[in-house]
Amino acid sequence: MSLSEIEKIALLPTDEIAKILAELGAEGQREILYNWTWNARPEQLAPPSHAGDDNWRIWLIMAGRGFGKTRAGAEWVRSIAQNDPDARIALIGANHHETRSIMVTGESGLLSIGPDDQKPLYESSLRRLTYANGAEVFCYSAGEAEALRGPQHSHAWCDELAKWRMPSGGPQSGDIWDNLWMGMRLGEHPQCLVTTTPRPVPLLKQIMTEQDVTITKGSTHDNMSNLPTQFITSVEQYYGGTALGRQELDGELIEDIEGALWSRSMIEKLRCETVSTDAFVRIIVAVDPPISTHGDACGIIAAGLHADGKAYILGDHSIEKASPEAWAQKVADAVSIWSADKIIAEANQGGAMVKSVLQAANVDASIALVHASRGKVARAEPVAALYEAGRVCHAGIFPKLEDQLCALMVGGEYIGPGRSPDRADALVWALTALLLTQQMMPKIRR
């Protein structure tokens, strides 16, 4: 684990620390307090720029959560703005809310770093920050590609690029990337920083193949000295060794598993923005109850049949290590959130108990019990075919659920996190009820 210069000083004996601080004086201490080269770990500092062909155009920080990506991005922008009064910098987040709340006003955002007398003027209505020397920073949303058609910039910071999602039926995430670079024509050498947790989305994979990209990789553990011990312990307990943990903590780009029923690339193509529930013909909540409170999670998936004939996965409300009363209440909450009209619950393990527990939670929906006569993967195969046919959309990002889907193998094996794909099983029950059950019902001719 690499350390910042200040962290190295903190490890010295007390008398040596006191000597260093005395030599620095009050002004020097203030300087190193806000000097990013003293506070940053080496991998958080921008790669050196060289004249000629070795100069980088894109710096990609692809690392796990808690690595310090946001702070690195904000400090890079601050350094450019303070040293170049002609700088015109674009900030692009997944949406306007994240651009503002994370990149600008967040605890590691532009308004939270540096001394108070050097912070920029923020005009939220104009989505603009202006530094005292005249450098300007403009805020954009990845969901509005057309907003970048026209403006010119010298630099850009793109945050959580792997989360960028376009409105349903709108342009692709690559369009805003293209529009951004069409306008990167100010200054002698425009540069862009991309900070993201890795996910195998096409745009990120494309950027990684660029010739003039410098890639910095890292994990949550690289920043352990600045993260709560309880946080590290809990995430290791729940996600250590899983594909989700390798992606979200270790910063590893997880590719598709050969022979799986679902692929991540397939799910990405079928992802959309949250849709209005008013246009749904039917909404159900499917439940895969656990055998005990110490066993598997309770899979709880909300899904709806849209007027366009497609099924949409609306929410993953699954809960782990919960009592029957707790998961039943979670089901009731999901029913209320989505105004679901029916609950589908697997009843292989104590069917009567499952129904009575749900009824005790005062769920405002009818309850239908289903019995599994085939294995989980066998039931999943026709549902996977629905994805292949483009009849299912994910209205959001559901990492744990998608991790399980992409670990269900052709032939019956499950190689994902946990002992059982509870979330995936609940999804299978939901989509079977919405898209397959009616197709299987016999039709009567007159």
ZATORSE-940286 format. One record per residue (C-alpha): residue in one letter; x, y, z. Coordinates in pm, whole numbers, padded with zeros to 5 digits, always signed. Layout:
! ZATORSE-940286
aXYZ/...
This chain:
! ZATORSE-940286
m+00000+00000+00000/s+00150+00334-00106/l+00142+00636+00126/s+00119+01010+00078/e+00402+01232+00199/i+00195+01346+00497/e+00115+00983+00588/k+00486+00904+00579/i+00558+01193+00815/a+00285+01074+01051/l+00473+00743+01094/l+00786+00916+01223/p+00867+00947+01595/t+00690+01233+01774/d+01005+01439+01821/e+01091+01419+01450/i+00739+01527+01354/a+00764+01825+01591/k+01099+01922+01437/i+00960+01910+01081/l+00656+02120+01176/a+00876+02376+01351/e+01097+02408+01044/l+00795+02457+00820/g+00643+02732+01032/a+00278+02836+01024/e+00282+02932+00658/g+00454+02610+00555/q+00211+02399+00756/r-00080+02571+00585/e+00085+02509+00251/i+00122+02133+00294/l-00228+02111+00439/y-00374+02211+00101/n-00090+02099-00126/w-00219+01794-00312/t+00129+01662-00390/w+00181+01621-00015/n-00160+01471+00057/a-00205+01242-00243/r-00084+00888-00280/p+00139+00857-00590/e-00135+00688-00794/q-00370+00983-00729/l-00136+01228-00902/a-00172+01299-01272/p+00082+01125-01494/p+00359+01356-01613/s+00296+01520-01949/h+00575+01518-02202/a+00617+01704-02527/g+00560+01506-02842/d+00392+01170-02892/d+00432+01056-02531/n+00181+01312-02404/w-00141+01158-02276/r-00482+01271-02394/i-00696+01062-02156/w-00614+00968-01799/l-00838+00681-01686/i-00858+00607-01313/m-01035+00271-01291/a-01051+00173-00926/g-01269+00031-00650/r-01497+00228-00422/g-01326+00441-00160/f-01002+00458-00360/g-01015+00838-00371/k-01113+00884-00735/t-01336+01186-00670/r-01068+01367-00468/a-00809+01295-00739/g-01046+01434-01003/a-01132+01747-00808/e-00767+01822-00726/w-00670+01775-01092/v-00935+02026-01195/r-00830+02268-00919/s-00466+02251-01029/i-00552+02321-01392/a-00791+02607-01309/q-00547+02781-01075/n-00256+02756-01318/d-00436+02840-01642/p-00671+03140-01647/d-00780+03044-01999/a-00891+02695-01892/r-01247+02597-01980/i-01323+02270-01804/a-01625+02039-01847/l-01756+01833-01555/i-01978+01542-01661/g-02156+01316-01413/a-02415+01045-01465/n-02685+01311-01416/h-02712+01673-01301/h-02772+01570-00940/e-02450+01367-00922/t-02248+01631-01102/r-02357+01886-00842/s-02368+01671-00526/i-02049+01470-00588/m-01819+01664-00820/v-01900+02016-00698/t-02049+02025-00347/g-01958+01676-00223/e-01710+01619+00058/s-01435+01567-00202/g-01583+01807-00457/l-01442+02132-00590/l-01604+02349-00320/s-01467+02133-00039/i-01096+02134-00127/g-00831+02403-00107/p-00819+02712+00116/d-01135+02919+00143/d-00982+03223-00024/q-00903+03018-00337/k-01237+02847-00388/p-01436+02926-00703/l-01762+03117-00725/y-02042+02867-00783/e-02349+02983-00978/s-02582+02684-00956/s-02844+02836-01189/l-02581+02871-01461/r-02412+02540-01369/r-02081+02724-01370/l-01785+02773-01137/t-01549+03066-01187/y-01202+03098-01031/a-01050+03431-00934/n-00807+03422-01227/g-01089+03375-01482/a-01075+02996-01534/e-01424+02848-01572/v-01577+02508-01501/f-01909+02401-01659/c-02140+02126-01530/y-02314+01875-01756/s-02522+01557-01736/a-02436+01242-01930/g-02808+01212-01998/e-02812+01525-02214/a-02575+01463-02502/e-02701+01761-02702/a-02588+02004-02429/l-02229+01936-02535/r-02297+02004-02901/g-02138+02344-02944/p-01949+02439-02623/q-01569+02435-02639/h-01338+02313-02362/s-00971+02269-02291/h-01013+01997-02030/a-01283+01761-01901/w-01348+01544-01597/c-01591+01255-01654/d-01703+01082-01334/e-01841+00726-01303/l-01848+00684-01679/a-01955+00320-01644/k-02283+00445-01490/w-02372+00677-01776/r-02721+00592-01896/m-02921+00761-02166/p-03298+00820-02148/s-03498+00533-02292/g-03507+00568-02669/g-03250+00849-02658/p-02889+00865-02775/q-02622+00623-02660/s-02358+00701-02397/g-02100+00714-02677/d-02280+01013-02827/i-02201+01243-02536/w-01841+01122-02544/d-01823+01207-02915/n-01987+01547-02862/l-01742+01620-02579/w-01438+01551-02794/m-01577+01745-03089/g-01563+02049-02859/m-01222+01977-02700/r-01047+02231-02918/l-00919+02495-02677/g-00557+02514-02571/e-00254+02341-02714/h-00327+01995-02577/p-00681+01919-02451/q-00693+01648-02186/c-00965+01446-02015/l-00973+01261-01683/v-01214+00968-01646/t-01279+00838-01293/t-01493+00526-01265/t-01557+00198-01094/p-01506-00061-01370/r-01798-00225-01542/p-01774-00391-01886/v-01972-00128-02075/p-01881-00069-02441/l-01771+00293-02397/l-01527+00213-02116/k-01382-00080-02309/q-01341+00146-02612/i-01155+00410-02410/m-00918+00147-02270/t-00804+00062-02623/e-00714+00421-02715/q-00344+00472-02792/d-00303+00794-02597/v-00472+00681-02275/t-00289+00637-01944/i-00464+00392-01711/t-00437+00397-01332/k-00584+00097-01151/g-00647+00062-00781/s-00859-00093-00509/t-01045+00006-00196/h-00757-00128+00012/d-00518+00130-00134/n-00693+00393+00079/m-00734+00191+00399/s-00569+00455+00614/n-00854+00697+00533/l-01146+00453+00553/p-01326+00329+00867/t-01207-00014+00981/q-01570-00123+01022/f-01639-00041+00657/i-01342-00248+00536/t-01442-00539+00760/s-01807-00539+00652/v-01744-00516+00277/e-01484-00791+00297/q-01729-01010+00488/y-02010-00965+00236/y-01826-00924-00092/g-01479-01071-00048/g-01405-01329-00316/t-01720-01255-00518/a-01729-01118-00869/l-01908-00811-00735/g-01629-00761-00480/r-01360-00797-00742/q-01535-00530-00947/e-01652-00282-00683/l-01364-00319-00432/d-01064-00448-00624/g-01136-00236-00931/e-01118-00534-01164/l-01300-00526-01496/i-01510-00844-01486/e-01577-00983-01831/d-01850-01228-01928/i-01820-01589-01813/e-01816-01836-02101/g-02115-02067-02083/a-02334-01842-01864/l-02704-01799-01945/w-02671-01421-01911/s-02385-01196-02014/r-02311-00851-01882/s-02295-00713-02233/m-02647-00847-02297/i-02783-00678-01984/e-02610-00349-02071/k-02785-00341-02408/l-03120-00386-02235/r-03074-00123-01967/c-03289+00189-01960/e-03388+00476-01737/t-03662+00432-01478/v-04001+00443-01647/s-04331+00578-01519/t-04541+00311-01351/d-04854+00466-01504/a-04778+00291-01833/f-04764-00058-01681/v-05036-00313-01740/r-04934-00515-01438/i-04674-00495-01161/i-04578-00785-00938/v-04331-00851-00658/a-04167-01194-00668/v-04023-01354-00355/d-03775-01638-00305/p-03801-01694+00074/p-03499-01820+00272/i-03507-02146+00463/s-03378-01983+00782/t-03267-01646+00915/h-02903-01759+00904/g-02913-01901+00553/d-02954-01746+00212/a-03089-01402+00139/c-03456-01345+00066/g-03481-01256-00302/i-03738-00979-00358/i-03772-00842-00712/a-04027-00591-00844/a-04110-00618-01213/g-04378-00482-01443/l-04538-00561-01776/h-04537-00245-01986/a-04791-00144-02246/d-04517-00191-02506/g-04519-00566-02434/k-04184-00568-02258/a-04115-00657-01896/y-03913-00413-01686/i-03709-00502-01378/l-03798-00213-01148/g-03627-00283-00818/d-03418-00527-00617/h-03547-00518-00260/s-03375-00838-00144/i-03268-00860+00219/e-03002-01078+00382/k-03013-01271+00709/a-03359-01147+00799/s-03634-01299+01012/p-03963-01396+00843/e-04123-01082+00983/a-03842-00863+00847/w-03843-00998+00492/a-04225-00998+00485/q-04220-00629+00577/k-03965-00571+00301/v-04206-00734+00057/a-04489-00512+00183/d-04268-00206+00136/a-04189-00309-00223/v-04559-00357-00296/s-04629-00009-00163/i-04340+00157-00353/w-04442+00012-00691/s-04818-00016-00634/a-04792-00384-00718/d-05114-00579-00761/k-04977-00927-00694/i-04710-01116-00500/i-04557-01433-00642/a-04385-01638-00371/e-04204-01970-00401/a-04360-02215-00157/n-04132-02518-00172/q-04009-02441+00178/g-04315-02412+00402/g-04582-02274+00170/a-04845-02218+00438/m-04592-02035+00655/v-04486-01811+00366/k-04843-01704+00297/s-04931-01647+00661/v-04618-01439+00722/l-04697-01220+00422/q-05059-01181+00530/a-04943-01081+00879/a-04739-00798+00720/n-05065-00657+00579/v-04948-00661+00220/d-05186-00472-00004/a-05183-00725-00289/s-05305-01072-00369/i-05067-01359-00294/a-05000-01650-00530/l-04778-01941-00425/v-04571-02122-00686/h-04395-02456-00656/a-04067-02539-00825/s-04076-02872-01004/r-03743-02812-01183/g-03404-02681-01077/k-03326-02309-01062/v-03118-02305-01380/a-03373-02511-01576/r-03638-02256-01482/a-03402-01975-01577/e-03331-02092-01933/p-03659-01974-02094/v-03627-01643-01907/a-03275-01596-02043/a-03425-01651-02390/l-03656-01354-02324/y-03347-01139-02273/e-03198-01268-02597/a-03519-01166-02773/g-03501-00815-02623/r-03824-00850-02428/v-03680-00751-02088/c-03531-00420-01972/h-03348-00330-01651/a-03481+00006-01534/g-03171+00084-01331/i-02851-00086-01216/f-02878-00390-00987/p-02520-00513-00924/k-02592-00804-00687/l-02880-00933-00897/e-02682-00906-01220/d-02384-01075-01056/q-02605-01377-00986/l-02763-01382-01332/c-02422-01384-01500/a-02312-01679-01285/l-02597-01918-01382/m-02438-02164-01620/v-02585-02368-01903/g-02613-02720-01767/g-02725-02632-01416/e-02420-02501-01231/y-02415-02179-01029/i-02072-02024-00973/g-02167-01685-00830/p-02160-01525-00485/g-02347-01693-00201/r-02477-02044-00184/s-02788-01976-00388/p-02896-01726-00657/d-03191-01599-00452/r-03226-01267-00630/a-03197-01431-00971/d-03455-01692-00872/a-03703-01423-00768/l-03645-01250-01103/v-03716-01576-01285/w-04047-01616-01100/a-04141-01255-01180/l-04071-01278-01552/t-04228-01622-01579/a-04548-01479-01435/l-04540-01170-01656/l-04432-01311-01991/l-04439-01689-01994/t-04736-01813-01790/q-05002-01663-02016/q-04825-01794-02324/m-04833-02147-02181/m-05205-02139-02098/p-05426-02341-02337/k-05645-02134-02569/i-06009-02226-02638/r-06150-02189-02986/r-06511-02120-03056/
